[in-house]
Amino acid sequence: MTDDWTAYWDRREAMEGKLWQAQCDFFVDRVRREIPLGPDDILLDIGCGRGYTAAALAPGLRAAHGADTSLRALEEARRRCAGRPGLTFHHLAPDAYLDIHRLPVRDVSVIFCVSVVQYYKNIGEVRTLIANAKKIAAPGCRMLLADLLVDYNQCLDVAGVLLGGMESGTFCAKLGEVFSGKHRLYGRTRAEHPVLTMRRAEFEAVCAAENTRLRFIRRNLTGNRFRTHALIDILPVVDAC
């Protein structure tokens, strides 16, 4: 993730708006149908933002953790969720955002990384993220990488955002953002620092290289109709005796 993307997500206008909560509600409803979650699960939400997803799921889990590079977002998450048991938020240093294995979190059974990977620098960072996830994973850990730009087509993607908005009830909010100052700022940042796109074959190769089992989810999870969502079974790293 470049410094400019890190700075963008730390701006107040990037985190404002009811759209974030609405998209979280849609995601939580859909992901519960795809990934069984229970009272023994420990969740790590990478790129948690204001903590909407972790907060929504925490009551039914053993513990929920959110991690983000944005101090502004984490401050808001901690304020909103003050006093909530089993819910903790952690800061990822902007120059070490892949180092999830250095967080005070272990035996994680579910990992979410939603709408984050497209801001990574290259596909090698995706492999590093998976490798580091293995270091904190419990046996049977499932890792969801959602909103991936796989076999990306920009025109189709824009259509998918609007169609997904109709499906998730956020169409008007998304359309409004197209004409907002926030969208223009996002567009300028994206023009200078293009998002990460991948071919399906190279993404599959990365997962295979890390000895993981991969399944693509066809259901719309995030309100971006034509984005790719990948569920990865993580085999934890076993320390040598």
Secondary structure, 3 states (H helix, E strand, C coil): CCHHHHHHHCCHHHHCCCHHHHHHHHHHHHHHHHCCCCCCCEEEEECCCCCHHHHHHHHHCCEEEEEECCHHHHHHHHHHCCCCCCEEEEECCCCCCCCHHHCCCCCEEEEEEECCHHHCCCHHHHHHHHHHHHCCEEEEEEEEEEEECECCCHHHHHHHHHHHHHHHCCHHHHHHHHCCHHHHHHHHHHHHCCCCCECHHHHHHHHHHCCCEEEEECCCCCCCCCCEEEEEECCCCCCCC
